[in-house]
């Protein structure tokens, strides 16, 4: 299991980023949550199997078609045993 916080910067609010993040996470068996932040970024806490997490993080680098990701910050964490994925 891998876990990480992911902070996504760019044009990532108002483009369905949270909805598509939830969809991608559920498809890959990733648990955690996604939420918009006041500074215009999107914050994600995610955990899942190694390859699934790697693919999920790679997806976060571009996001949905309308997003324009400028940068992402990833901080690895110990897994917390979360279940399911939600939009906050």
Secondary structure, DSSP 8 states (H G I E B T S, - for coil): -EEEEEEEEEE-SSSSHHHHHHHHHHHHT-EEEEEE-TTS-EEEEEEE-HHHHHHHHHHHTT-STT-EEEEEEEEEE------SEEE-
